[in-house]
Amino acid sequence: MQAFRVNVTREAAALDFSDQAFEPFWKLFDGWRETSADPATEPIGFLKPLRDRFVHEQGNVVRVTTFVPDEPRCLAGAQQVRETIPSLRTVSRKAFSAGLSNMIAREVLRVSLMAAVLIVVLSAALIRRVGMVLLAFVPAVVGMVWGNAAMALFGLPLNISNLIAGIIVLGLSIDYGVCMVYAHRRGMRREIFRAVTLSALTTVLGAGVLLLARHPAFFSIGVTLVAGVSAGYLYAWLVLPAMQTLWPRLNPPEGEA
C-alpha cells in the first residue's frame, strides 16, 4: 500500500498535479479498506466498489468490463482473444470510426461508379454518333486525370470528398465536350465558346474559394474541381478543334455528313 502511494505521488509530481489532488481519492480508498464484508458472499473491504463497477451479474450471466488503450495493438489482441471467447465484445472509438468510414467510402465508390456509367451511357445514347461521342469524352477523361494529378501533387488521399468532386468534374467536362462538338458540327463555335467559357469560369471561381478553406475535405474538393474543370475546359477549347481538323471524319459539318 505504501509503495502504491509513493508511486502515485511521484507520477503526480511529474505531471505537475497539486499535492492535494488525490486527497479525496485516498480518503475514499481508506473508507473502502475499512468496510467490512462477509468473505463468503462479498469481496473483502475496498474491493467491493470495484466489483460493483466492473462486474455485472444478471441471472446466470456474468459480464466483466475492463479498459485497455484504444490502440491497434490492443484491438488486435482483443480480436485474438475473441476467437477463444466468442462472447467478448470490444467497444473502440477508433475502430468504430474506421469501420464507419470504410462502409461509407465503399458505398460512395459504388454510387460514384454507377453515376459515371450512367453519364457515359446516356451521353452515348443521345448523341448516337461514335466519332462525336469519342470527341466529347476527351475533356472528361483529361479532367479526371488532371484532377487526380492535382491530388497527388498536394499529397491528398482518395476519399469521399474527392469521389463526389470527381463525378462533378466528369459531368461538367462531358458537357463542355458535347457543346464544342455540336458547335463545330453546326458552325456555331464562337457563340458556344462564350457560353462554355462563362460556365467553366463561374464553376472554377466558385470552387476556387474552397482552396482557402482550412478543413481538409473542403480543400480537397476545391483542388479536384479547380484542376479537373480547368483541364476539361482547356481541352474542349483548344484540343477538340484541332482533333476535328485533323480527323474530319469523326465529326464532319452537318451539311457534309
C-alpha positions in Angstrom: 0.0 0.0 0.0 2.8 2.4 0.9 4.6 1.7 -2.4 1.4 2.4 -4.2 1.1 5.8 -2.5 4.7 6.6 -3.3 4.2 5.7 -7.0 1.1 7.8 -7.3 2.8 10.8 -5.6 5.8 10.6 -7.8 3.8 10.4 -11.0 1.5 13.2 -9.9 4.5 15.4 -9.2 6.0 14.6 -12.7 2.7 15.6 -14.3 2.5 18.8 -12.3 -0.5 17.8 -10.2 -1.2 19.6 -6.9 -0.1 17.9 -3.7 -3.8 17.7 -2.6 -5.1 16.5 -6.0 -5.5 12.9 -4.8 -6.6 13.5 -1.2 -10.3 12.8 -2.0 -9.3 9.5 -3.6 -7.1 8.5 -0.6 -10.0 9.2 1.8 -12.4 7.2 -0.3 -9.8 4.5 -0.6 -9.3 4.3 3.2 -13.1 4.1 3.6 -13.2 1.2 1.3 -10.5 -0.6 3.2 -12.3 -0.2 6.4 -15.6 -1.5 5.0 -16.3 -4.9 6.5 -17.9 -7.6 4.4 -18.8 -11.3 4.5 -16.0 -13.1 2.8 -18.4 -15.9 1.8 -20.6 -13.6 -0.3 -18.8 -10.3 -0.7 -15.4 -9.3 -1.8 -13.3 -8.1 1.1 -13.3 -4.5 2.1 -12.3 -2.0 -0.6 -12.7 -4.4 -3.5 -16.5 -4.3 -3.3 -16.9 -0.9 -5.0 -14.5 -2.1 -7.8 -16.6 -5.2 -8.3 -19.8 -3.3 -8.4 -18.4 -1.1 -11.1 -16.7 -3.7 -13.3 -18.6 -6.9 -12.7 -22.2 -7.1 -13.6 -24.4 -10.2 -12.9 -27.7 -10.9 -14.4 -29.1 -14.3 -13.6 -26.5 -16.9 -14.6 -24.7 -14.4 -16.9 -21.7 -12.5 -15.5 -20.2 -9.7 -17.5 -16.8 -8.2 -16.8 -15.9 -4.7 -18.0 -12.3 -3.7 -18.5 -10.4 -0.8 -20.1 -7.4 -1.0 -22.5 -5.7 1.6 -24.6 -7.6 2.3 -27.8 -4.6 1.3 -30.0 -4.3 -1.1 -32.9 -2.1 -3.4 -30.9 -4.6 -3.8 -28.2 -7.5 -4.2 -30.6 -5.6 -6.9 -32.5 -5.0 -8.7 -29.1 -8.7 -8.4 -28.3 -9.6 -9.9 -31.6 -7.4 -12.9 -30.9 -9.0 -13.4 -27.5 -12.4 -13.3 -29.1 -11.5 -16.4 -31.1 -11.5 -18.3 -27.8 -14.2 -16.3 -26.1 -16.9 -15.6 -28.7 -19.0 -13.6 -26.2 -16.2 -10.9 -25.9 -17.3 -7.5 -27.2 -14.9 -4.6 -27.9 -16.1 -1.0 -27.9 -13.5 1.2 -29.6 -14.0 4.8 -30.8 -11.2 4.5 -33.3 -12.4 1.1 -34.6 -15.9 2.4 -34.9 -14.8 5.5 -36.7 -12.6 3.4 -39.1 -15.4 0.9 -39.8 -18.0 3.6 -40.4 -15.6 5.5 -42.7 -14.8 2.3 -44.7 -18.5 1.5 -45.1 -19.4 5.0 -46.3 -16.4 5.0 -48.6 -17.4 1.7 -50.2 -21.0 3.0 -50.7 -19.9 6.3 -52.2 -17.5 4.5 -54.5 -20.3 2.2 -55.7 -22.7 5.0 -56.3 -20.0 7.1 -58.0 -19.2 4.3 -60.4 -22.9 3.9 -61.1 -23.2 7.6 -61.8 -20.2 7.6 -64.1 -21.6 4.7 -66.1 -25.0 6.3 -66.4 -23.4 9.6 -67.6 -21.4 7.8 -70.3 -24.3 5.6 -71.4 -26.8 8.5 -71.5 -24.4 10.7 -73.5 -23.7 7.9 -76.0 -27.4 7.1 -76.4 -28.4 10.7 -77.1 -25.5 11.6 -79.4 -25.6 8.3 -81.3 -22.5 9.1 -83.4 -19.4 7.2 -82.4 -17.0 10.0 -83.6 -18.8 12.7 -81.7 -19.1 10.5 -78.6 -15.3 9.8 -78.6 -14.5 13.5 -79.1 -16.9 14.6 -76.4 -15.3 12.2 -73.9 -11.8 13.6 -74.3 -12.3 16.6 -72.0 -13.9 14.3 -69.4 -11.0 11.9 -69.4 -8.5 14.7 -69.3 -10.4 16.4 -66.4 -10.4 13.2 -64.3 -6.7 12.6 -65.0 -5.7 16.2 -64.1 -7.9 16.1 -61.0 -6.1 13.0 -59.7 -2.8 14.5 -60.7 -3.6 17.6 -58.6 -4.5 15.4 -55.6 -1.2 13.6 -55.9 0.7 16.9 -56.2 -0.8 18.1 -52.9 -0.5 14.7 -51.3 -4.2 14.3 -50.9 -5.6 10.8 -50.4 -8.6 9.4 -52.3 -11.6 9.9 -50.1 -15.3 10.5 -50.2 -15.0 14.2 -51.0 -12.7 13.5 -54.0 -15.1 10.9 -55.3 -18.0 13.2 -55.2 -16.0 16.1 -56.8 -14.7 13.7 -59.5 -18.3 12.9 -60.6 -19.0 16.6 -60.9 -15.8 17.0 -63.0 -16.8 14.1 -65.2 -20.3 15.5 -65.8 -19.2 19.1 -66.4 -16.3 18.1 -68.7 -18.5 16.0 -70.8 -20.9 18.9 -71.1 -18.0 21.1 -72.4 -17.1 18.4 -74.9 -20.7 17.9 -76.1 -21.2 21.6 -76.6 -17.9 22.0 -78.6 -18.5 19.0 -80.9 -22.1 20.3 -81.7 -20.7 23.8 -82.2 -18.2 22.5 -84.7 -20.8 20.4 -86.5 -23.3 23.3 -86.8 -20.8 26.1 -87.3 -21.6 27.9 -84.1 -18.2 27.7 -82.4 -17.9 31.4 -81.5 -21.3 31.6 -79.8 -20.9 28.3 -78.0 -17.4 29.2 -76.9 -18.7 32.2 -74.9 -21.3 30.1 -73.2 -18.9 27.3 -72.3 -16.3 29.8 -71.1 -18.7 31.5 -68.8 -19.9 28.2 -67.4 -16.4 27.0 -66.7 -15.3 30.4 -65.3 -18.2 30.5 -62.8 -17.5 26.9 -61.7 -13.8 27.4 -61.2 -14.3 30.7 -59.3 -16.9 29.1 -57.1 -14.7 26.0 -56.4 -11.6 28.2 -56.1 -12.9 29.6 -52.8 -12.6 26.2 -51.3 -8.8 26.4 -51.8 -8.8 28.9 -49.0 -10.6 26.5 -46.6 -8.8 25.1 -43.6 -10.9 22.0 -43.5 -9.1 19.2 -45.4 -12.3 17.9 -47.0 -13.3 21.3 -48.4 -9.7 21.9 -49.6 -9.6 18.5 -51.3 -12.9 19.2 -53.1 -11.5 22.6 -54.3 -8.3 21.1 -55.6 -10.2 18.4 -57.6 -12.8 20.7 -59.0 -10.4 23.5 -60.0 -7.8 21.2 -61.6 -10.4 18.9 -63.3 -12.8 21.5 -64.6 -10.0 23.8 -65.8 -8.3 21.0 -67.7 -11.6 19.8 -69.2 -12.4 23.3 -70.4 -9.0 23.9 -71.9 -9.0 20.6 -73.8 -12.6 21.3 -75.0 -11.5 24.8 -76.2 -8.0 24.0 -77.6 -7.6 20.3 -78.3 -11.1 19.4 -79.7 -11.0 21.9 -82.6 -7.5 20.6 -83.5 -8.7 17.0 -83.4 -11.7 17.7 -85.5 -9.5 19.4 -88.0 -7.0 16.5 -88.1 -9.7 13.9 -88.3 -12.7 15.5 -90.0 -14.5 12.2 -90.5 -15.0 11.9 -86.7 -17.4 14.9 -86.7 -18.0 16.4 -90.2 -20.1 19.6 -90.5 -23.8 19.0 -90.7 -24.1 19.7 -94.4 -21.3 17.2 -95.2 -22.5 14.3 -93.1 
